[in-house]
Amino acid sequence: QAVFESEKSLNEKQYTPQREYLKVKCDYEEAQVEVTVARQKLQGLGLSDEEIEEVVTNTDKPYSLYPLKSPIDGTNIKVSLTVGELVGSSKEAFLISDIDNLHVELTVSPKDRQRVKLGQRCIVSAINGCFEGEGVIDSVSPTMDKKTRLGKARCRLPNEERLWIPGNYISARIITSEKMVPLAVAKEAVKNYEGCSVIFVRNSEGIEAKEVCLGRSDNRYVEILGDLEEGAQIVTGNAFLIKAQMTQSEGGGGGHHH
């Protein structure tokens, strides 16, 4: 740059031929392009602007060693280097993964494909049923697999607590529509008793089997139609055991009416 500035000044004062000045200018512009390319390569290697400036100004410092920096925050899950190995620009040194946010790959049946949309809530369950998480559908494939005839969707699942392990199998429920209902109970709370659908309600005298009419349902809850006293305590956890005990009581002549 100093040579160019000097030649430019001399040319403006007409101390040097125009041809000589143009040659120096051309050489200077080519050098600028090479500097830009070199800077981009250093940035690609992870050097910051400050570190690049130090390379330019501190020519006595050796730069055969430099830190490798990941462009994302994450966890180092694979090391592909050995001590003393020569590493080129095409060599994979480390594999960094952001496991605080996972992508869950889902398969969708043909009959459900048209109901799956971007932005829908997705309830993800561990295969052993120990815990659940909620994510959002962020990708839906526009095509179906030619062999399986299944569609693909992807759910973005938060994993800050590191409960989910990448690569594990899961089950998922996509919430395609939601509607508020006045009253719904867990499906396991509803039992078939004497040919009717009943729920067991706790009152001051004990537990009573109350006949109910059922409405809409999903995989976990069912709507209860009709009147039910506000604040009623509905038995869910031991409903099957209570039904068995009441059936045995009737067999012994105790009887029960509802």
URDA-V160047 format. One record per residue. PHI is phi in whole degrees, -180 to 180 (NA if undefined). OMEGA is omega in radians with two decimals (999 if undefined). NEAR is the number of other ideal C-beta (glycine too) atoms within 12 Angstrom. Layout:
# URDA-V160047
PHI & OMEGA & NEAR
PHI & OMEGA & NEAR
This chain:
# URDA-V160047
NA & 3.14 & 16
-63 & 3.13 & 11
-64 & -3.13 & 18
-65 & -3.13 & 23
-62 & 3.13 & 15
-66 & -3.14 & 18
-66 & 3.12 & 26
-65 & 3.13 & 21
-65 & 3.13 & 16
-67 & 3.13 & 18
-67 & 3.11 & 21
-64 & 3.11 & 13
-91 & 3.11 & 11
61 & 3.07 & 11
-92 & -3.14 & 14
-128 & 3.13 & 20
-65 & 3.13 & 13
-62 & -3.13 & 16
-62 & -3.14 & 12
-65 & 3.12 & 20
-63 & -3.14 & 25
-64 & 3.10 & 17
-66 & 3.12 & 18
-64 & 3.13 & 26
-64 & 3.13 & 22
-63 & 3.11 & 16
-62 & -3.13 & 18
-65 & -3.14 & 22
-66 & 3.09 & 16
-65 & 3.12 & 15
-65 & 3.11 & 18
-64 & 3.10 & 16
-63 & 3.14 & 14
-64 & 3.11 & 14
-65 & 3.13 & 18
-62 & 3.12 & 15
-63 & 3.14 & 14
-64 & 3.12 & 18
-63 & 3.13 & 21
-65 & 3.10 & 15
-65 & 3.12 & 16
-66 & 3.07 & 25
-65 & 3.09 & 19
-65 & 3.10 & 15
-83 & 3.08 & 24
101 & 3.14 & 21
-77 & 3.10 & 23
-80 & 3.11 & 16
-61 & 3.12 & 14
-65 & -3.14 & 13
-68 & 3.10 & 21
-66 & 3.10 & 24
-63 & 3.10 & 13
-67 & 3.07 & 17
-61 & -3.09 & 24
-71 & -3.02 & 18
-87 & -3.09 & 11
-104 & -3.06 & 13
-75 & -3.12 & 9
-82 & -3.09 & 8
-81 & 3.13 & 13
-74 & -3.14 & 9
-124 & 3.05 & 17
-77 & 3.09 & 7
-120 & 3.07 & 8
-155 & -3.10 & 18
-73 & 3.01 & 13
-92 & -3.10 & 21
-121 & 3.10 & 18
-82 & 3.11 & 18
-74 & 3.12 & 13
-130 & 2.98 & 16
-80 & 3.14 & 13
175 & -3.11 & 19
-114 & 3.10 & 20
-77 & -3.07 & 18
-107 & 3.12 & 16
-157 & 3.07 & 14
-115 & -3.08 & 14
-111 & -3.10 & 16
-119 & 2.96 & 17
-123 & -3.10 & 10
-61 & 3.11 & 7
86 & -3.11 & 6
-74 & 3.06 & 12
-81 & -3.03 & 11
-117 & 3.06 & 19
-96 & -3.09 & 10
-69 & -3.13 & 13
-93 & -3.09 & 7
-81 & 3.02 & 13
-80 & -3.09 & 15
-90 & -3.13 & 23
-137 & 3.03 & 22
-116 & -3.10 & 18
-105 & -3.13 & 21
-130 & 3.05 & 21
-89 & -3.09 & 22
-89 & 3.01 & 25
-75 & 3.08 & 19
-136 & -3.06 & 24
-108 & 3.00 & 31
-108 & -3.14 & 27
-101 & 3.14 & 36
-87 & -3.08 & 28
-118 & 3.00 & 33
-104 & -3.06 & 26
-125 & -3.14 & 34
-71 & -3.13 & 19
-58 & -3.10 & 16
-71 & -3.13 & 13
-101 & -3.01 & 21
-56 & -3.08 & 24
-70 & -3.12 & 14
-90 & -3.10 & 18
-88 & -3.08 & 34
-131 & 3.06 & 21
-63 & 3.08 & 18
88 & 3.14 & 18
-72 & 3.08 & 29
-71 & -3.13 & 25
-136 & 3.12 & 37
-94 & -3.09 & 28
-104 & -3.12 & 35
-119 & 3.03 & 25
-64 & -3.05 & 20
-64 & 3.10 & 16
-92 & 3.08 & 13
76 & -3.06 & 10
-75 & -3.12 & 12
-155 & -3.14 & 20
-130 & 3.04 & 22
-145 & -3.13 & 29
-121 & 3.10 & 23
-130 & -3.10 & 33
-133 & 3.08 & 27
-69 & -3.13 & 34
-117 & 3.10 & 23
-157 & 3.07 & 24
-133 & -3.12 & 29
-68 & 3.13 & 19
-80 & -3.09 & 13
-121 & 3.08 & 15
-112 & 3.09 & 21
-66 & -3.07 & 15
-65 & -3.09 & 8
-87 & -3.06 & 6
-90 & -3.07 & 13
61 & 3.10 & 15
-110 & 3.08 & 21
-93 & -3.14 & 28
-124 & 3.02 & 24
-140 & -3.12 & 35
-132 & -3.13 & 27
-116 & 3.06 & 38
-91 & -2.99 & 28
-119 & 3.07 & 36
-62 & -3.08 & 22
-145 & -3.10 & 28
-62 & -3.13 & 13
-85 & 3.09 & 13
59 & 3.07 & 16
-78 & -3.07 & 22
-94 & -3.14 & 32
-106 & 3.14 & 20
-55 & 3.13 & 24
100 & -3.13 & 14
-78 & 3.04 & 20
-81 & 3.12 & 17
-141 & 2.93 & 32
-122 & -3.06 & 21
-145 & 3.04 & 33
-124 & 3.12 & 27
-96 & -3.13 & 35
-83 & -3.09 & 24
-84 & 3.08 & 24
-158 & 3.14 & 13
-136 & 3.10 & 14
-146 & 3.12 & 14
-75 & 3.08 & 10
-126 & -3.10 & 17
-60 & -3.10 & 15
-149 & 3.07 & 26
-142 & 3.10 & 27
-129 & 3.07 & 33
-62 & -3.08 & 22
-58 & -3.10 & 21
-69 & 3.11 & 22
-79 & -3.11 & 33
-98 & 3.14 & 33
-126 & 3.05 & 34
-90 & -3.07 & 17
-131 & -3.11 & 27
56 & 3.08 & 17
80 & -3.13 & 9
-124 & 3.03 & 18
-85 & -3.10 & 29
-132 & 2.91 & 31
-122 & -3.12 & 40
-102 & -3.06 & 36
-113 & 3.12 & 28
-87 & 3.07 & 23
-132 & -3.07 & 16
-66 & -3.11 & 9
-95 & -3.13 & 7
138 & -3.11 & 16
-123 & -3.10 & 26
-118 & 3.03 & 25
-86 & -3.09 & 33
-116 & 3.13 & 32
-71 & -3.11 & 26
-136 & 2.99 & 30
-102 & -3.06 & 19
-98 & 3.11 & 25
-114 & -3.11 & 20
-71 & -3.11 & 18
-150 & 2.97 & 19
-129 & -3.08 & 20
-70 & -3.02 & 16
-121 & -3.02 & 19
-125 & 3.10 & 24
-135 & -3.13 & 27
-76 & 3.08 & 25
-105 & 3.14 & 31
-98 & 3.11 & 20
95 & -3.05 & 16
-82 & 3.03 & 13
-148 & -3.05 & 22
-57 & -3.13 & 16
-61 & 3.14 & 8
83 & -3.14 & 10
-61 & 3.13 & 22
-93 & -3.08 & 20
-98 & 3.13 & 32
-81 & 3.13 & 30
-121 & -2.97 & 24
-62 & -3.06 & 13
-113 & -3.09 & 18
-60 & -3.13 & 30
-66 & 3.14 & 20
-67 & 3.12 & 17
-63 & 3.11 & 29
-60 & -3.14 & 28
-64 & -3.14 & 16
-66 & 3.14 & 23
-68 & 3.11 & 29
-63 & 3.12 & 21
-65 & 3.13 & 14
-64 & 3.10 & 17
-65 & 3.12 & 18
-64 & 3.12 & 12
-89 & 3.06 & 11
99 & -3.09 & 8
-69 & 3.12 & 12
77 & 3.11 & 12
-154 & -3.12 & 26
-126 & 3.11 & 12
-149 & 999 & 20
